[in-house]
Amino acid sequence: MAGVGAGTGAMNSLLGKLAALLGDQYRLLKRIRKEVEFLQREIRRMQALLKTLADMHKLEELEKDWKCNVRELTYDIEDCIDRFMDRLGKGDARPGFVRKTVRRLKNLWERHGIATKIKDLKARVIEESQRRDRYKLDNYNPARPVEIDPRLPALYEEAKGLVAIDGPTKQVITWLMELKLEPKVVAIVGGGGLGKTTLAMEVYRKIGEDFQCRASVSVSRRLDLEKLLKDILSQIDEDEFSKCQLEGWEKEKLIRQMSTILKGKRRLVLPADIFGSMQALEEVSDIGDVDNALKFAKDLRCLRRLRKLSIFHDTTLGKATDGGHEKSCLELLVSSLSELGKYKLQYLHITGDIGVHLFRDPCCTFSHLQDLELTTVITEVPKGMASLTSIVTLDIKVRIFDEEGLYRLMGMPSLVHLQLKLSTPSRVGRKPTVGSNGFKLLKVFHYKTQDIEGTGIAFAPGAMPLLRRLHIHWTAKDVMSGHYDSIDLGIEHLSSLAHLQVETDCDAATLGEVEAVEGSVEKAVALHPNRHTLQVHIRREYEYYMYEDHKEREEMLNILG
């Protein structure tokens, strides 16, 4: 977010969660509430000083050290609060859930080591507050020399003597000149002194005339949005800029007028090398093509503040594949992700190929990881999955799912939301059965099968005691082909179930097969202890491709050869 540093942004998030904990929903015990209120007061005080420090373009070592410590402290407190809220089960649909479980709340606070952790964090908060007072940081305002933006020469000089600039220049121009209607952003990143600003200005000089509106602006570490907008306006419409100066337009009017001016026009805006450290990034999403896949895979490990990462193997490693470096690039990428797992990484979306290599070690360490999606199908559940003790949300697609694979998933103690897709062309033996020894906190289960015989899984008495929502998607023909076991899932054993949705794919199935599958669900609902309040939604897909009976299907198969 423009104008918000990594530290203050994290504090806003933390303060929101502390406020939620103090709300009526949680009804905290008096002692716990007192601890949370103390943290809230102190974090607010620290946030005010951080905002002041953010206004200073250059900080002394004393200020930098305090700011860094506070940022780390903020992340640690937020991690602790997240863990407590996950264990507590925020958002449970049962009326009066929290109000009726004061004893459980107390046990959670003590049993999971949260009380000890909060005590340690409180001591750190007090220590940083004392350092703040001792060093008089609130009154610290040393004289600052006037600094010259080191990028200015690059903004006004021709690109002379810069090695191999023609290739990158042509590539950036190609990206910018693609005939697409939606706005486009091309980022040029890298270490200082590599010629990023020079490259950007060379592109601007070569294609600037092809745009109806164009502007080149310099963005400093501390963003002044109104100044930036006026700078752009002065370059795209001098008359409107003069009017703006005379009438003293404020930010809102600037935005409205510039939107009117730019509507329907091709425009090019060049913000020259926005200051800020890549190492401070907290989120990197939907990574597409990268110019140097090996370098990207290696440098990723440096983003130790990263909390959210989504990366696609096919696009990111495409050029490494072309160059014959796919294996080494994958190994580097897995190594970097493993390194990030030791720090702040909480949200990770990757392909199955990367996931298989990343979680093959039974002792892999991702202590903060809470949300994991493997976007493509893998052969089986990796051994290392069982060691992911903080995972709350998991989305996984598996070809072969047996008892061992089930036990690995059941070994994830914090799992609340599971999306599991099974896809295998042949049966794997007796279907795995979920018992009472796992999935203790699971509340939402999306289950989909494709090209497997039978139901692929079953629920025993006592299974998934907190499950509230079950969403099933299966193919009637495949379910009914599982002659070696029952088509009953055991839905009646899910004691806390409140919402059931079943989608049946009718493609290539007979009417009798579809009705048998739906009948098994209706039978389970009739036996369910919550049958009078259970919300049930059963629907069919692709009924048009359903056969009346086996005879019609056989005739059609004979016609098709």
Secondary structure, DSSP 8 states (H G I E B T S, - for coil): -TT--HHHHHHHHHHHHHHHHTSTTT---HHHHHHHHHHHHHHHHHHHHHHHHHT-SS--HHHHHHHHHHHHHHHHHHHHHHHHHHHHTTT--STTTTTT-HHHHHHHHHHTSHHHHHHHHHHHHHHHHHHHHHTTGGG----------TTHHHHHS---S-TT-HHHHHHHHHHHTS--SS--------STTSSHHHHHHHHHHHHGGGSSEEEEEE--SS--HHHHHHHHHHHH-HHHHHHHHHHT--HHHHHHHHHHHHTTS-EEEEEE-----GGG--EEEEE---S-HHHHHHHGGG-TT--EEEE-HHHHTHHHHHTT-HHHHHHHHHHHHHHHTTTT--EEEE-HHHHHHHT-STT---TT--EEEE-S-BSS--GGGGG-TT--EEEEEES---HHHHHHHHT-TT--EEEEEEE-SS--SS--EE-SSS-SS--EEEEEEES-SS-S-EE-TT-STT--EEEEEEEHHHHHT-TTS-S---GGG-TT--EEEEEEE-TT-BHHHHHHHHHHHHHHHHH-TTTTT-EEEEEEE-GGG-BSSHHHHHHHHHHH-
